[in-house]
Amino acid sequence: MTYKTVKLPAEFLEEVKQSATEEFRSVSQQLLYWATLGKKVAKSYFEDEDDLELGQLALKRYQEEKHLAVKVDLNDL
């Protein structure tokens, strides 16, 4: 498996670390676990009539919150 650097909001990273500790996972395992769940949830939503509205809401939220992100190297976690 290869690794890449990503930017994540600092508050989110703290939430990931807390949850990882509680669930006895590494931070990267917790992120992958949540990503897998998120894909499944998103797939179920995107089979709905509200696809466009959900996509626009996600883009709006990203644009509003991207300034909160911090650069994280997954190898440092």
Secondary structure, DSSP 8 states (H G I E B T S, - for coil): ----EEEEEHHHHHHHHHHHHHTT--HHHHHHHHHHHHHHHHHHHHTSTTHHHHHHHHHHHHHHHGGGEEEEEGGG-
